[in-house]
Amino acid sequence: MLKGTTLDKKLHQMYIPNPYLQTCNKIHFTEIYGLFVTFIDITTLSFAFGLLACGLSVRELILKEYITLK
């Protein structure tokens, strides 16, 4: 449970006011988890875009080589 210090009270007020600390921890966990999932989504997207861009440039190179060979 919460201690009577001002720091604990301030930390407690940052989240939805609730007499139970467990609820606060749960809210904090979901916030962190949400950020983590968002981070994974961003990295996956950037990786996919990177692969796509790489694939396009390789395709262009192959086309150029093919045209010059003809």
Summary of the structure (lengths in Angstrom):
residues: 70
radius of gyration: 25.6
end to end distance: 78.3
largest distance: 82.4
contacts: 131
relative contact order: 0.06
helix: 83%
strand: 0%
